[in-house]
């Protein structure tokens, strides 16, 4: 891979899970020459069936892998729902690198999917706090350093196809991801004259631990074998397969490159054509 991002500094949130989307994004950016800072909550294990938190050891392993690609890296514990923690993380980036060129807001969760009538209020609030408010706070913390260099920058917000094709029982998740698109489009207009582009990526059915958990849950609710849930889903994807995290990483890397300098405020579907069917 050519060093299209040589000397750039990137921050990727929610990058600690080896079977998630954030770590492959971090590796892809590093492979293009960027120094990559990875963050995750790294809290005690939660009751999320899909394992929403990465352990510190997982996050540092991702950081070490990035270093093995010939660039620099930092692994930082940071809670995207805390402005103070995100500002501290950006301060550490400034101290080590003196600049920030790329922000990828990847941290996200699915908590307590249920019909609205039965959804716990706490599940709704926490989902929006992490998936939507977390993006806002990360942007708020990162923008001063990004703008200070006068070099422009790239912000990529990971939304979801659920934002525009919501399914039953997913109102909190879909609502939070729709908010990410609206934030993306508003912010793009605010910072465009600083040379900063802001785009959203809307992954569809990507084969991660979170997706596997979702298919397991669907199988339990519908009484189908999980393999039937998977095959029925794949049949509705024109490309004929589930996506993989690297599909997302490649699109993110393109949107951070100079080739994408005139693309901003857009919501990019990445579904293998799933929403067409």
C-alpha positions in Angstrom: 0.0 0.0 0.0 1.3 3.4 -0.9 1.8 6.0 1.9 -1.0 8.2 1.0 -1.4 9.3 4.6 2.3 9.6 5.4 2.9 11.9 8.5 -0.8 12.3 9.1 -2.1 11.5 12.7 -5.4 9.7 13.1 -7.6 9.0 16.1 -9.9 6.0 16.0 -12.4 5.5 18.8 -13.8 2.1 19.8 -10.8 0.4 18.3 -10.0 -2.2 20.9 -12.0 -5.2 19.7 -10.1 -7.5 17.3 -13.5 -8.7 15.9 -15.0 -5.3 15.5 -14.7 -2.5 12.9 -12.4 -0.1 14.7 -9.2 -2.2 14.7 -9.3 -2.9 11.0 -9.8 0.8 10.3 -6.8 1.6 12.4 -4.7 -1.0 10.6 -5.8 0.3 7.2 -4.9 3.9 8.1 -1.5 2.7 9.5 -0.9 0.8 6.3 -1.4 4.0 4.3 1.3 5.7 6.4 -0.7 7.4 9.2 0.3 7.4 12.9 -2.8 6.0 14.6 -4.1 6.6 18.1 -6.6 4.0 19.3 -9.0 4.4 22.1 -11.6 2.3 23.9 -13.5 2.4 27.1 -11.6 -0.6 28.6 -14.0 -0.8 31.5 -14.8 -4.0 33.4 -16.8 -6.5 31.4 -20.4 -5.5 30.9 -23.5 -7.5 30.5 -23.7 -6.8 26.8 -23.9 -10.2 25.1 -21.8 -9.0 22.3 -19.0 -7.8 24.5 -19.2 -4.0 24.0 -16.0 -3.2 25.8 -12.5 -4.1 24.8 -10.0 -5.0 27.5 -6.9 -2.9 27.9 -4.8 -5.9 26.7 -6.8 -6.0 23.5 -6.4 -2.3 22.8 -2.7 -2.4 23.4 -2.4 -5.4 21.1 -4.0 -3.3 18.4 -1.6 -0.5 19.0 1.4 -2.8 18.9 0.2 -4.2 15.6 0.0 -0.7 14.2 3.6 -0.1 15.3 4.7 -3.3 13.5 3.5 -1.6 10.3 6.3 1.0 10.7 4.3 3.9 12.1 3.7 5.3 15.6 0.8 4.6 17.8 -0.8 5.4 21.2 -3.4 3.3 23.1 -5.5 5.4 25.3 -8.4 4.6 27.7 -11.2 7.1 26.9 -14.9 7.2 27.4 -16.6 9.0 24.4 -19.4 10.1 26.7 -17.0 12.2 28.8 -15.8 15.5 27.2 -13.1 15.7 29.9 -11.7 12.2 29.0 -11.8 13.0 25.2 -10.1 16.3 25.8 -7.4 14.6 27.9 -6.9 12.1 25.0 -6.5 14.9 22.5 -4.1 16.6 24.8 -1.9 13.4 24.9 -2.1 13.4 21.1 -0.9 17.0 20.9 1.9 16.3 23.3 3.2 13.3 21.3 2.5 14.3 17.8 1.6 18.0 17.8 -1.2 17.6 15.3 -4.4 15.7 14.5 -5.5 15.2 10.9 -8.1 12.4 11.0 -10.9 11.5 13.5 -12.8 8.3 13.0 -15.8 8.1 15.4 -16.4 4.4 15.5 -17.4 3.7 19.1 -20.9 2.3 19.2 -23.2 -0.1 20.9 -26.6 -1.9 20.8 -28.2 -2.1 24.2 -31.5 -3.7 25.0 -33.2 -3.9 21.6 -36.9 -4.2 22.2 -40.3 -2.9 21.1 -40.7 0.7 22.2 -43.5 -0.4 24.5 -41.1 -2.6 26.4 -37.8 -0.9 26.0 -36.1 0.1 29.2 -35.6 3.9 29.4 -32.0 3.3 30.5 -31.3 1.3 27.3 -32.6 4.2 25.1 -30.7 6.8 27.0 -27.4 4.9 27.1 -27.6 4.0 23.4 -28.0 7.6 22.4 -25.4 8.8 24.8 -22.7 6.5 23.4 -23.7 6.4 19.7 -24.8 10.0 19.2 -23.5 12.2 22.0 -20.2 10.4 21.9 -19.7 11.5 18.3 -20.5 15.1 19.2 -18.1 15.1 22.2 -15.3 13.5 20.3 -15.7 16.1 17.5 -15.9 18.9 20.0 -12.7 17.7 21.7 -10.7 17.1 18.5 -11.6 20.1 16.4 -9.4 22.7 18.1 -6.2 20.7 17.5 -7.4 19.7 14.0 -8.1 23.3 13.1 -5.0 24.8 14.8 -2.6 23.3 12.2 -4.4 25.0 9.3 -3.8 21.8 7.3 -7.5 20.8 7.1 -8.6 17.4 8.1 -11.0 14.5 7.9 -13.8 13.4 10.2 -15.5 10.0 9.5 -18.5 9.1 11.5 -19.6 5.5 11.6 -23.4 5.4 11.3 -25.4 2.4 10.1 -27.8 1.5 7.3 -30.3 1.2 10.2 -30.4 5.0 10.2 -32.2 5.0 6.9 -33.6 1.5 6.8 -34.7 0.9 10.4 -36.1 -2.4 11.5 -38.5 -3.3 14.4 -37.1 -3.4 17.9 -34.1 -1.2 16.9 -35.5 2.3 17.5 -32.8 3.4 19.9 -30.0 2.2 17.7 -31.6 3.4 14.5 -32.4 6.8 16.1 -28.9 7.3 17.4 -27.3 6.4 14.1 -29.7 8.8 12.2 -28.6 11.5 14.6 -25.0 10.8 13.5 -26.0 11.5 9.9 -27.6 14.8 10.8 -24.6 15.8 12.9 -22.3 14.9 10.0 -24.2 17.1 7.5 -24.5 20.1 9.9 -20.8 19.9 11.0 -19.6 19.6 7.4 -21.1 23.0 6.6 -19.5 24.5 9.8 -15.9 23.4 9.2 -15.7 23.3 5.4 -13.9 26.6 5.2 -11.2 25.2 7.4 -10.5 22.5 4.9 -12.1 19.8 7.0 -14.4 17.3 5.4 -17.0 15.4 7.4 -18.6 12.2 6.1 -20.6 9.3 7.5 -20.2 5.7 6.6 -23.3 3.5 6.9 -22.3 -0.2 7.1 -24.9 -2.8 6.5 -24.5 -6.5 7.6 -20.9 -6.7 8.6 -19.6 -9.9 10.1 -18.5 -8.7 13.6 -19.1 -10.1 17.0 -22.0 -7.6 17.4 -23.6 -8.9 14.1 -23.2 -12.5 15.2 -24.9 -11.7 18.5 -27.7 -10.0 16.6 -28.2 -13.0 14.3 -28.2 -15.3 17.4 -30.8 -13.1 19.0 -33.0 -13.2 15.8 -32.7 -16.9 15.7 -33.8 -17.2 19.3 -36.8 -14.9 18.8 -38.0 -16.4 15.5 -37.2 -20.0 16.4 -35.1 -20.5 13.3 -31.7 -22.2 13.3 -29.0 -19.5 13.2 -27.6 -20.8 9.9 -31.0 -20.2 8.3 -31.0 -16.6 9.6 -27.6 -16.1 8.0 -28.5 -17.7 4.7 -31.7 -15.8 4.4 -29.9 -12.6 5.1 -27.2 -13.3 2.5 -29.9 -14.1 -0.1 -31.0 -10.4 0.2 -27.5 -9.0 -0.4 -26.9 -8.7 -4.2 -23.1 -9.1 -3.7 -23.9 -12.5 -2.1 -22.0 -12.3 1.2 -21.9 -10.6 4.5 -19.5 -7.6 4.6 -16.3 -7.9 6.5 -14.7 -5.1 8.6 -12.0 -4.6 6.0 -14.7 -3.4 3.6 -15.5 -0.6 6.0 -11.8 0.1 6.6 -11.1 0.6 2.9 -13.9 3.1 2.4 -12.8 5.0 5.5 -9.2 5.1 4.2 -10.4 6.5 0.9 -12.5 9.2 2.6 -9.5 10.3 4.6 -7.3 10.6 1.5 -6.6 13.6 -0.8 -8.7 11.9 -3.5 -11.8 12.6 -1.4 -11.0 16.2 -0.7 -14.2 17.4 -2.4 -16.5 14.9 -0.7 -18.2 16.2 2.4 -21.5 16.0 4.3 -22.4 12.7 2.7 -23.8 9.4 4.0 -22.1 6.6 2.2 -24.0 3.3 2.2 -21.8 0.2 2.5 -24.1 -2.7 2.3 -23.4 -4.9 -0.8 -26.7 -3.5 -2.1 -28.7 -4.8 0.8 -31.0 -1.7 1.0 -32.0 -2.2 -2.6 -33.9 -5.4 -1.8 
